[in-house]
Amino acid sequence: MPESGKGYILDGIKNPAIYAEQKLKLLFVLSEGYDKAIWPFINIEVEEQYPIERKKKIFSSHWKSRTMKNVLKLSFNLLNASNMTEYQQTNSIFNKEKGFETLQKIAWINVKKSSNRQSEQDNNLIYNTAKQNKDILELQIEAIKPDLILLCGNSVISAFVDSQILGAKFGSKKQILQKINDKNVICLYHPAARPNKLKQKRWDEIKIFETIKNNFSF
């Protein structure tokens, strides 16, 4: 592992059996995990011994995370709604309990594997580390076998483009569904991205949902 830090974030598929049952297998690729305790699927071997209520308590303590909530809400709607009419229905019932259930159905990897508060949100480091971890990321993607890869954040997207992690160069324009070899990929702003100075949404869930549903059959 070409990184140094205070421990490594274990990422991937939270629940392989449930993930395998999904008609749409989603893989989110993000920059980094800030803390070894922040995600409920961290430290998998220990957590699998926890009773379900303990897992839900861990999940609840981090429910306010903008990244977590936006990823899980988009995933819930993609997995349960086929069109905008259904989206309005599913979106209205999304809550913490639905979020916990959805977490079991998706896959998630970070390009920066180490946990180190002193270097978090360092875009240059994220970019360079993603390129260094090219082989690891390629192996993870092949093992997870997603139907759709969602690359989140400029540093992640740039590293994937420049190092050809997916095997070919592709456009980095946001919210355009692309077919790269046999992989479906969409580039997105980071889920925690807030509106720009013109108050334009950057993480626009409705636009993302419509783009995927209108251009991708499953």
Secondary structure, DSSP 4 states (H G I P E B T S, - for coil): ----SSSB---EES-HHHHHH-SS-EEEEEEE-S-TTSSTTSSHHHHTTS-HHHHHHHHHHTTT-HHHHHHHHHHHHHHH-SSHHHHHHHHHH--HHHHHHHHTT-EEEEEE-B--GGGTT-HHHHHHHHHHTHHHHHHHHHHH--SEEEEESHHHHHHHHHHTTTSS-----TT-EEEETTEEEEEE--TTPPP-TT---SS-HHHHHHHHHHH---
